[in-house]
Amino acid sequence: MMKILLYFEGMKFISKSGIGKALSHQKAALTYEGIEFTLDPGDDFDLAHINTIGPGSLALIRKCRRLGKKVVIHAHSTEEDFRNSFLFSNQLAPLFKKRLIKVYSKADRIITPTPYSKRLIESYGLQPPVHAISNGIDLKQFTYSEEKIRQFRTYFGLRPDEKVILSVGLFFERKGLLDFIEVARRLPEVRFIWFGHVPLYSVPRSIRRIVTQEHPDNVLFPGYITGPVLEGAYCGADAFFFPSKEETEGIVVLEALASYQQVILRDIPVFDPWLIDQVNCYKGKNVDDFVRLVQAAAEHRLPDLREAGRKTAEQRSLPLVGKQLRQVYEAALYDESEKEQFE
């Protein structure tokens, strides 16, 4: 038996991000696997699974070292996905990378969501073994539902024949917001909805203007919405369009795949090899590609890849993630010489 501390620092600041979702996913994954866990650093525990890089996280690592406890650090962030996000993020990126290296290097094992982010983390010259384990997806929550589709379309007052393209993410240039707006500008007959929120004072002025004023009339920014409306959007839109330029995985992509949705992505390394163009998704490289794909999706002219997408999500179900987490925990706790990489 083992007891795991799941540690997330500053939850109120990250609750609306992918890292925030990772907490609920880890709790569910460990529950499926029958692994006891706590969220209280004051409790007794055998291993700390740390998900953040702030001062509280470093203090906890030091405490674990004094007590002889093992530490697994979840590398949700990289320098690459920090760029083109918050105000001054590009100027601060080199310092951010130094912080990542300082924290990640103190782990007994490192977990990161994809083979791509694993390669990035390993390129930082860190010594601890790095394991690629998906953040996972709740297949019961995200699936096809006519009732949720009805709630989604009612909430936005959509006509029965109105075409809708969905995206979900923070208001970052890195997320492809500018391309999303340009595609919407070229397809005025289609409704585009971008779910998500970030305090506007924290992003560059150009992004603030786009969100508040300078977007076409066919674009909606409803903010951070969860529950049946969002879940109905995932399965009730005509396509999920995610033109992000950099990710460590993209939990929202898994949510769309699990919801039996047609998925259109930017062709970037993080989606290789698990997402394949014209097999379980569609990929584009630029605005012209995206316009062609989005228009074809809205008119239902693209071959239907939804079943293949759902199968891809099923390979990242939370019970399977729980089994992979157990492997890494046991490797850290009981067999320090084991260097096998769990993919």
HELIX and SHEET records of a PDB file:
HELIX    1   1 MET A   11  ILE A   14  1                                   4    
HELIX    2   2 GLY A   18  GLU A   33  1                                  16    
HELIX    3   3 PRO A   55  LEU A   67  1                                  13    
HELIX    4   4 GLU A   79  PHE A   82  1                                   4    
HELIX    5   5 SER A   89  TYR A  104  1                                  16    
HELIX    6   6 PRO A  115  SER A  123  1                                   9    
HELIX    7   7 GLU A  146  PHE A  156  1                                  11    
HELIX    8   8 GLU A  173  LYS A  175  5                                   3    
HELIX    9   9 LEU A  177  ARG A  186  1                                  10    
HELIX   10  10 LEU A  200  SER A  202  5                                   3    
HELIX   11  11 ARG A  205  THR A  212  1                                   8    
HELIX   12  12 PRO A  228  GLY A  236  1                                   9    
HELIX   13  13 ILE A  251  ALA A  258  1                                   8    
HELIX   14  14 PRO A  269  PHE A  271  5                                   3    
HELIX   15  15 VAL A  287  ALA A  298  1                                  12    
HELIX   16  16 ARG A  306  GLU A  314  1                                   9    
HELIX   17  17 LEU A  318  TYR A  334  1                                  17    
SHEET    1   A 6 GLU A  36  THR A  38  0                                        
SHEET    2   A 6 LYS A   3  TYR A   7  1                                        
SHEET    3   A 6 LEU A  47  ILE A  50  1                                        
SHEET    4   A 6 LYS A  70  HIS A  74  1                                        
SHEET    5   A 6 ARG A 109  THR A 112  1                                        
SHEET    6   A 6 VAL A 130  ALA A 132  1                                        
SHEET    1   B 6 VAL A 219  GLY A 223  0                                        
SHEET    2   B 6 ARG A 191  PHE A 195  1                                        
SHEET    3   B 6 VAL A 164  VAL A 168  1                                        
SHEET    4   B 6 ALA A 239  PHE A 242  1                                        
SHEET    5   B 6 VAL A 263  ARG A 266  1                                        
SHEET    6   B 6 TYR A 282  GLY A 284  1                                        
END                                                                             
